[in-house]
Amino acid sequence: MPVVDLWYADYLTFAAEDSLAALAATLDDDERTRMTRFLFERDRRSYAISHGLLRIILSAYAAVEPSLWRYRHNDYGKPEIAEPAQHCALRFNLSHTRGAMLCGVTRDGELGVDVEATARDASCVELADRYFSPSEVADLRRLPIDARRDRFFRLWTLKEAYIKARGMGLAIPLDQFSYAFSDGEPTPTVRISFAPPLIDDPQNWQFTERRMTPSFRAAAAVAAFDRRPATFVWRRIKSAVRNGGGAIDSEEF
C-alpha cells in the first residue's frame, strides 16, 4: 500500500537563533545564495527553516547527512533528488507560506503538497472568477458568505497540490480541472475531473486535505498509477536536529 508522509511545521517552533543557525548550516551553496537574495529578514528565516527541515526530513529516510542532498529540477522547476543517486527514487514536495511549511515524502508515486495562510486578505469570489472552473465558481457562490473563504482555500490548496504533483506548475491552467466534495459520513471524499483540453485520468489521483490550525489549510495529491489506495500520514514536527543525519521529533495528528 502506498504511504505518503506529510510533515507539517509551525515556524514559531524554530524561531530561536540557534535553531535557525543549525537549519541554515544544512543548506548548500546555491540555497544560501538564494536565501541572501530575499529583501526581508522574515523571508530569509522562512527559507532557512523550510529548506533546512526538508533536508533533515529526507535524512530520516536514508543514512545521508542533511547537507549532502543535491537536487535537480525539471523544465518547470520541480525539484527531485540527484545525489546520492541510490536514493533518487525517494519523492518529495515542499510548500511554505508565511508561518508554516509542509513537506510530503513517498516512494510510491509523484506527489504535490500545498499549505496556505487562510487569514491573509483575499477577495475569494473575485479570485475564483479569475482562476477556477465554472462549476467551482458556481458552487462557491451558492455557499453562505461566511463559508466561502474556507471553500476557496480548500480548492486553492488542492489545485496547487495537483499542478505541483504533475510537475508543471501554472503551465496547467487552473480552470481546466475541477474538484467536487462529498463531506458526508463516514468518509469525506474529494473528486477531480478534467476539461477536454487537459489529458489525465481521475482514477490515477488520490487527495487528502485538512485544516492544520485556524490560520492554515493544507492539501496533498499523489499519482498512484497502479491505483492502490494510498495511506496519508500527517505528522507535526516538534523539533529537528542534524547530528549524525536526520532526527525528527514528531507526532501523528
C-alpha positions in Angstrom: 0.0 0.0 0.0 1.5 3.4 -1.0 2.3 5.6 2.0 2.6 9.3 1.9 4.1 11.1 4.9 3.1 14.7 5.3 5.4 16.7 7.6 3.9 20.0 9.0 5.9 22.6 11.0 4.9 25.9 12.6 7.8 28.3 12.2 7.5 29.5 15.8 8.9 26.1 16.8 12.2 27.1 15.1 12.3 30.8 15.7 15.3 30.7 18.2 18.6 31.8 16.7 20.3 28.5 17.5 17.6 26.6 15.6 17.8 28.9 12.7 21.6 28.7 12.6 21.5 24.8 12.7 19.0 24.7 9.9 20.8 27.2 7.7 24.0 25.2 8.1 22.5 22.3 6.2 21.9 24.3 3.1 24.1 24.0 0.0 25.9 27.0 -1.7 23.1 27.5 -4.2 20.4 27.6 -1.4 22.5 30.0 0.7 22.8 32.3 -2.3 19.0 32.2 -2.9 18.4 32.9 0.8 20.6 36.0 0.8 18.6 37.5 -2.2 15.4 37.9 -0.1 14.9 41.5 0.8 13.3 40.9 4.2 14.7 39.1 7.2 11.4 37.2 7.8 11.7 35.7 4.3 15.3 34.6 4.8 14.3 32.9 8.0 11.3 31.2 6.3 13.6 29.9 3.6 16.2 28.6 6.1 13.6 26.8 8.2 11.7 25.2 5.3 14.7 24.1 3.2 16.7 23.1 6.3 13.8 21.0 7.6 13.4 19.4 4.2 17.0 18.2 4.2 16.6 16.8 7.8 13.3 15.1 6.8 14.9 13.4 3.8 17.7 12.1 6.1 15.1 10.4 8.2 14.6 8.1 5.2 18.2 7.4 4.4 21.6 7.5 6.1 22.7 10.7 4.5 24.0 13.8 6.2 21.4 16.6 5.5 23.9 18.9 3.9 24.8 16.2 1.3 21.5 16.1 -0.5 21.7 17.5 -4.0 18.7 18.3 -6.3 17.9 18.7 -9.9 14.9 20.4 -11.5 12.7 19.6 -14.4 11.9 22.1 -17.1 9.2 23.7 -14.9 11.4 24.0 -11.8 10.1 20.9 -9.8 13.0 19.5 -7.7 13.9 15.9 -7.3 16.9 14.1 -5.7 20.0 14.0 -7.9 22.5 12.8 -5.2 23.1 10.4 -3.6 21.9 8.7 -6.7 20.9 5.5 -4.9 18.1 7.5 -3.2 16.7 9.2 -6.3 13.5 7.1 -6.2 12.5 9.0 -3.0 9.9 11.6 -4.0 9.3 14.8 -2.1 7.5 18.1 -2.4 7.8 21.2 -0.3 5.4 24.1 0.3 5.8 27.0 2.6 3.9 30.1 3.5 4.4 32.9 6.0 4.4 31.0 9.3 4.3 27.3 8.3 5.7 24.6 6.0 4.5 21.3 4.7 6.7 18.6 3.2 5.4 15.4 1.5 7.6 12.3 1.1 6.8 9.0 -0.6 8.4 6.1 -2.5 5.2 5.3 -4.3 4.4 7.9 -7.0 4.6 11.6 -7.9 3.2 13.9 -5.3 2.5 17.6 -4.6 1.6 19.5 -1.5 0.4 23.0 -0.6 -0.1 24.9 2.6 -1.7 28.3 2.7 -2.3 31.0 5.3 -6.1 31.5 5.3 -6.1 34.7 7.4 -4.4 36.7 4.6 -6.5 39.2 2.7 -8.1 37.6 -0.3 -11.0 38.5 -2.4 -12.2 34.9 -2.7 -15.0 35.2 -5.2 -13.1 37.6 -7.5 -10.0 35.3 -7.5 -12.2 32.3 -8.1 -13.9 34.0 -11.1 -10.4 34.6 -12.5 -8.8 31.2 -11.8 -11.3 28.5 -11.0 -13.5 26.4 -13.3 -17.1 27.5 -13.9 -18.5 24.6 -11.8 -16.3 25.5 -8.9 -17.2 29.2 -9.0 -20.9 28.3 -9.2 -20.6 26.0 -6.1 -18.7 28.8 -4.3 -21.3 31.4 -5.0 -24.1 29.1 -3.7 -22.5 28.9 -0.3 -23.3 31.3 2.5 -20.9 34.3 2.6 -19.3 33.2 5.8 -18.4 29.7 4.3 -16.9 30.9 1.1 -13.4 31.7 2.4 -12.9 28.1 3.7 -14.2 26.6 0.4 -11.9 28.9 -1.6 -8.8 27.8 0.3 -9.8 24.1 0.1 -9.9 24.5 -3.7 -6.8 26.6 -3.9 -4.6 24.1 -1.9 -5.9 21.1 -3.8 -5.3 22.8 -7.1 -1.8 23.8 -6.1 -1.1 20.2 -4.9 -2.2 18.8 -8.2 -0.2 21.0 -10.5 2.8 20.5 -8.3 2.4 16.7 -8.5 2.2 17.0 -12.3 5.5 18.9 -12.1 4.2 21.6 -14.4 3.0 24.4 -12.1 0.9 27.1 -13.6 1.6 25.8 -17.1 -1.6 23.8 -16.3 -4.5 26.3 -16.3 -6.3 26.1 -13.0 -9.7 26.3 -14.7 -9.1 23.2 -16.8 -9.8 20.8 -13.9 -12.4 20.9 -11.1 -12.9 19.5 -7.7 -16.1 18.3 -6.1 -16.6 17.4 -2.4 -18.7 14.8 -0.6 -18.4 15.8 3.0 -20.9 13.3 4.5 -20.1 10.4 6.8 -18.4 8.0 7.1 -15.6 9.2 4.8 -15.5 12.6 3.1 -14.2 12.4 -0.4 -12.5 14.7 -3.0 -13.1 14.0 -6.6 -11.3 15.6 -9.6 -12.4 16.0 -13.2 -10.7 17.3 -16.3 -11.8 19.6 -19.1 -11.2 18.1 -22.6 -8.0 20.1 -23.4 -6.3 18.5 -20.3 -5.5 14.9 -20.7 -5.5 13.0 -17.5 -7.4 10.2 -15.7 -9.2 11.0 -12.4 -8.7 7.4 -11.2 -4.9 7.9 -11.1 -5.2 10.5 -8.4 -5.8 10.5 -4.6 -6.1 13.5 -2.4 -6.1 14.5 1.2 -6.8 17.9 2.9 -7.2 19.3 6.3 -7.3 22.5 8.3 -4.0 22.5 10.2 -4.9 25.4 12.6 -7.5 28.1 12.4 -4.9 30.0 10.3 -3.5 27.4 7.9 -5.0 24.9 5.5 -3.1 22.2 3.6 -3.6 19.6 0.9 -1.7 16.8 -0.9 -2.1 15.0 -4.2 -0.5 11.7 -5.2 -0.5 9.9 -8.5 -0.6 6.2 -7.7 -0.7 4.8 -11.2 -1.3 1.2 -10.0 -4.4 2.7 -8.3 -3.7 1.1 -4.9 -5.3 3.1 -2.1 -2.8 5.4 -0.5 -2.3 5.9 3.2 -1.6 9.6 4.2 0.2 10.0 7.5 0.1 13.6 8.9 3.0 14.4 11.2 3.6 17.6 13.3 7.3 18.4 13.7 8.2 19.2 17.3 11.9 19.5 16.9 14.7 18.6 14.5 18.4 18.0 14.8 21.1 17.3 12.3 23.8 15.5 14.2 24.6 12.1 12.6 22.0 12.5 9.9 18.3 13.5 10.3 16.5 13.1 13.5 12.9 14.4 13.7 10.8 14.5 16.9 7.2 14.5 15.6 3.7 13.3 16.4 1.0 12.0 14.3 -2.2 14.0 14.3 
